[in-house]
Amino acid sequence: MSVRTRFAPSPTGFLHIGGARTALFNQLFARRHGGQYLLRIEDTDRTRSTQEAVEQILESLAWLGLSPDEPPVFQSQRAARHAEVAHQLLAAGRAYRAYETPEELAAMRERALAEKRPPRYDGFWRDREPGPEQAGKPFAIRIKAPLEGETVVEDLVQGTVRVKNSELDDMIILRSDGTPTYLHAVVVDDHDMAITHVIRGDDHLTNTFRQCMVYDAMGWRRPHFAHIPLIHGADGAKLSKRHGAVSVLEFREQGFLPEAVCNYLLRLGWGHGDEEIIPRARAERLFDIADVGRAAARMDYAKLTHFNGVYLRQADPEALLPEVMRRLARGRLDFGTEKAARVRALLPALQERAKTLAELAESAAFAVLDGAPAPDAKAAALLTPEARARLADLAEFLSALPDWNRADLEHWLRDYAEVKGVKLKEVAQPLRVALTGSTTSPPIDVTLEALGRGEALARILAAAEAPAA
């Protein structure tokens, strides 16, 4: 039987980073075993589900490279099938009609609490036949839970998990208005989609025992279950906005690469020795659900940023350029092809220091301006009268150079410093401020070449002629 996994988010909000990890594990497991990875949008909660959330989930998965192998299934479109199975169970005597009103159910719960019993349904209609007074009245369909023994789940992460059947009640599978309950719909959908492995967060573990009732009552083979621990913040609490970004698109907005996010999520609760940087293709060969730990993982934003820096340094500059230019344009910086070419030339050097695309764009912004940005206080302090005089002299020297390329510029700058009897940094630092408005930049020869002779000389002369602060 071919392995088939699924990711099943509810479109009541944006895709959480924990959900993204679940999707990743499902995809990797399917790839490792040559199977299929599917997507089901569980949108049966019509009051909270939104089309905007659906679109955000699909966009997030696409950005991460986690789009499904088949078109997504929408649970809300399968209500007739869910009802069909419920009525099959009713006809087979595995379920029954329950006629309690909401008020009667509330009173039942209150009695149980008063008697210090769990507030479970007491099975009142389990063995009763409706009388004439029930004719035409609405009813829910409840499944008959096993009364004795225990339900055992051999979980691929949690190990053997048991629950006494006496702790389960006859759950509703079809409401009195004809709509299916979530726990019932999930089972029907997973069966019809031929899902072989259900890999999901361990907050669903308790649901599994109730879902097994439907599988067993229908005589369907249960899938393999693997409940992975949730992601917590550094303080051990459930991950939330107070810890930092939590939705996938927030990480994109902050300038993280999808490859880095997926690599980090892979290592969040799963490991392969001491190996940290694991590209997707290698992850597909290595991933084994048995290597997922049982303890909750803790989100470490500093480590994610480190991973992102590694992937930025390895990235093809041409692949990064469109996103960098988009971010610069969003900052209302005006530029054409000539200024874009400056950024393209600078990217390989800028990648060495940047940790995010946001930092990369920020560090490239000086290249698309007309003239250098105004220096900050630290940079301006380097433009002493002596440094300004040297910049004027340097502009004259550089304007006479026969060629304007990185190799020659580095050579001529060293020669200039030697002839003037000064250290190279005494030339380079004021020059860096003149070109970029900052004390940090790519190597001076790279910066000069990227700006081009005309723009570089104009910036140098502007710094040399500017009035002293």
VENMOTA-V658962 format. One record per residue. N is the residue number from 0. RES is the residue in three letters. PHI is phi in whole degrees, -180 to 180 (* if undefined). Layout:
n=<N N>
res=<RES RES>
phi=<PHI PHI>
This chain:
n=<0 1 2 3 4 5 6 7 8 9 10 11 12 13 14 15 16 17 18 19 20 21 22 23 24 25 26 27 28 29 30 31 32 33 34 35 36 37 38 39 40 41 42 43 44 45 46 47 48 49 50 51 52 53 54 55 56 57 58 59 60 61 62 63 64 65 66 67 68 69 70 71 72 73 74 75 76 77 78 79 80 81 82 83 84 85 86 87 88 89 90 91 92 93 94 95 96 97 98 99 100 101 102 103 104 105 106 107 108 109 110 111 112 113 114 115 116 117 118 119 120 121 122 123 124 125 126 127 128 129 130 131 132 133 134 135 136 137 138 139 140 141 142 143 144 145 146 147 148 149 150 151 152 153 154 155 156 157 158 159 160 161 162 163 164 165 166 167 168 169 170 171 172 173 174 175 176 177 178 179 180 181 182 183 184 185 186 187 188 189 190 191 192 193 194 195 196 197 198 199 200 201 202 203 204 205 206 207 208 209 210 211 212 213 214 215 216 217 218 219 220 221 222 223 224 225 226 227 228 229 230 231 232 233 234 235 236 237 238 239 240 241 242 243 244 245 246 247 248 249 250 251 252 253 254 255 256 257 258 259 260 261 262 263 264 265 266 267 268 269 270 271 272 273 274 275 276 277 278 279 280 281 282 283 284 285 286 287 288 289 290 291 292 293 294 295 296 297 298 299 300 301 302 303 304 305 306 307 308 309 310 311 312 313 314 315 316 317 318 319 320 321 322 323 324 325 326 327 328 329 330 331 332 333 334 335 336 337 338 339 340 341 342 343 344 345 346 347 348 349 350 351 352 353 354 355 356 357 358 359 360 361 362 363 364 365 366 367 368 369 370 371 372 373 374 375 376 377 378 379 380 381 382 383 384 385 386 387 388 389 390 391 392 393 394 395 396 397 398 399 400 401 402 403 404 405 406 407 408 409 410 411 412 413 414 415 416 417 418 419 420 421 422 423 424 425 426 427 428 429 430 431 432 433 434 435 436 437 438 439 440 441 442 443 444 445 446 447 448 449 450 451 452 453 454 455 456 457 458 459 460 461 462 463 464 465 466 467 468>
res=<MET SER VAL ARG THR ARG PHE ALA PRO SER PRO THR GLY PHE LEU HIS ILE GLY GLY ALA ARG THR ALA LEU PHE ASN GLN LEU PHE ALA ARG ARG HIS GLY GLY GLN TYR LEU LEU ARG ILE GLU ASP THR ASP ARG THR ARG SER THR GLN GLU ALA VAL GLU GLN ILE LEU GLU SER LEU ALA TRP LEU GLY LEU SER PRO ASP GLU PRO PRO VAL PHE GLN SER GLN ARG ALA ALA ARG HIS ALA GLU VAL ALA HIS GLN LEU LEU ALA ALA GLY ARG ALA TYR ARG ALA TYR GLU THR PRO GLU GLU LEU ALA ALA MET ARG GLU ARG ALA LEU ALA GLU LYS ARG PRO PRO ARG TYR ASP GLY PHE TRP ARG ASP ARG GLU PRO GLY PRO GLU GLN ALA GLY LYS PRO PHE ALA ILE ARG ILE LYS ALA PRO LEU GLU GLY GLU THR VAL VAL GLU ASP LEU VAL GLN GLY THR VAL ARG VAL LYS ASN SER GLU LEU ASP ASP MET ILE ILE LEU ARG SER ASP GLY THR PRO THR TYR LEU HIS ALA VAL VAL VAL ASP ASP HIS ASP MET ALA ILE THR HIS VAL ILE ARG GLY ASP ASP HIS LEU THR ASN THR PHE ARG GLN CYS MET VAL TYR ASP ALA MET GLY TRP ARG ARG PRO HIS PHE ALA HIS ILE PRO LEU ILE HIS GLY ALA ASP GLY ALA LYS LEU SER LYS ARG HIS GLY ALA VAL SER VAL LEU GLU PHE ARG GLU GLN GLY PHE LEU PRO GLU ALA VAL CYS ASN TYR LEU LEU ARG LEU GLY TRP GLY HIS GLY ASP GLU GLU ILE ILE PRO ARG ALA ARG ALA GLU ARG LEU PHE ASP ILE ALA ASP VAL GLY ARG ALA ALA ALA ARG MET ASP TYR ALA LYS LEU THR HIS PHE ASN GLY VAL TYR LEU ARG GLN ALA ASP PRO GLU ALA LEU LEU PRO GLU VAL MET ARG ARG LEU ALA ARG GLY ARG LEU ASP PHE GLY THR GLU LYS ALA ALA ARG VAL ARG ALA LEU LEU PRO ALA LEU GLN GLU ARG ALA LYS THR LEU ALA GLU LEU ALA GLU SER ALA ALA PHE ALA VAL LEU ASP GLY ALA PRO ALA PRO ASP ALA LYS ALA ALA ALA LEU LEU THR PRO GLU ALA ARG ALA ARG LEU ALA ASP LEU ALA GLU PHE LEU SER ALA LEU PRO ASP TRP ASN ARG ALA ASP LEU GLU HIS TRP LEU ARG ASP TYR ALA GLU VAL LYS GLY VAL LYS LEU LYS GLU VAL ALA GLN PRO LEU ARG VAL ALA LEU THR GLY SER THR THR SER PRO PRO ILE ASP VAL THR LEU GLU ALA LEU GLY ARG GLY GLU ALA LEU ALA ARG ILE LEU ALA ALA ALA GLU ALA PRO ALA ALA>
phi=<* -70 -68 -136 -115 -149 -113 -132 -80 -98 -83 -105 -179 -73 -69 -78 -63 -67 -64 -62 -65 -60 -61 -60 -62 -64 -67 -63 -63 -63 -64 -58 -105 67 -106 -119 -118 -118 -130 -127 -91 -92 -106 -75 -83 -68 -76 -110 -76 -133 -66 -60 -66 -58 -65 -66 -64 -63 -65 -63 -64 -64 -61 -82 75 -119 -67 -73 -80 -133 -57 -64 -99 -105 -60 -64 -84 -114 -60 -63 -68 -61 -65 -58 -66 -59 -73 -64 -65 -64 -66 -85 78 -93 -147 -151 -84 -125 -104 -61 -84 -56 -68 -67 -66 -64 -65 -62 -65 -64 -64 -63 -67 -64 -93 59 -109 -59 -78 -99 -63 -92 74 -55 -94 -59 -118 -112 -96 -66 -100 -58 -69 -90 -57 79 -86 -69 -143 -97 -106 -113 -81 -85 -73 -63 -92 -127 76 -147 -103 -118 -120 -93 -83 -72 -113 -84 83 -76 -125 -126 -144 -71 -64 -66 -89 -98 -121 -80 -72 -72 -110 -138 -72 -67 -89 88 -92 -79 -84 -59 -63 -77 -60 -60 -65 -61 -65 -62 -66 -67 -85 59 -72 -98 -136 -100 -110 -155 -66 -73 -71 -94 -59 -66 -67 -60 -63 -73 -68 -61 -60 -70 -54 -69 -66 -85 74 -90 -72 -71 -74 -78 -109 -142 -104 -93 -62 -76 -99 -110 -77 -61 -88 88 -84 -55 -61 -147 -59 -69 -85 133 -61 -130 -90 -58 -70 -64 -65 -62 -63 -78 98 -87 -85 -61 -63 -70 -62 -66 -62 -65 -63 -58 -81 -89 108 -135 -147 -134 64 -96 -69 -108 -86 -129 -60 -57 -60 -71 -60 -65 -82 -94 -62 -137 -62 -66 -90 -79 -77 -91 -81 -62 -84 -116 -71 -124 -66 -65 -69 -59 -63 -61 -57 -63 -61 -62 -69 -63 -66 -86 -73 -72 -54 -63 -73 -83 -55 -58 -70 -63 -67 -63 -68 -66 -65 -65 -80 64 -90 -97 -156 -118 -66 -66 -72 -63 -65 -62 -62 -58 -69 -84 -54 -55 -76 -66 -61 -67 -112 -72 -105 -140 -65 -64 -64 -62 -65 -62 -73 -94 -60 -61 -77 -104 -90 -89 90 -72 -65 -60 -70 -75 -60 -64 -71 -62 -64 -80 -89 -71 -54 -64 -67 -67 -64 -66 -63 -62 -67 -66 -60 -65 -65 -70 -65 -91 -67 -72 -128 -128 -136 -57 -62 -71 -63 -60 -62 -70 -65 -65 -64 -61 -61 -67 -65 -81 71 -126 -73 -58 -66 -69 -91 -70 -68 -60 -65 -62 -63 -63 -82 -123 76 -139 -89 -125 -169 -61 -49 -58 -64 -65 -65 -60 -64 -66 -70 88 -57 -63 -67 -64 -65 -63 -70 -63 -67 -64 -69 -69 -96 -65 -64 -63 -68>
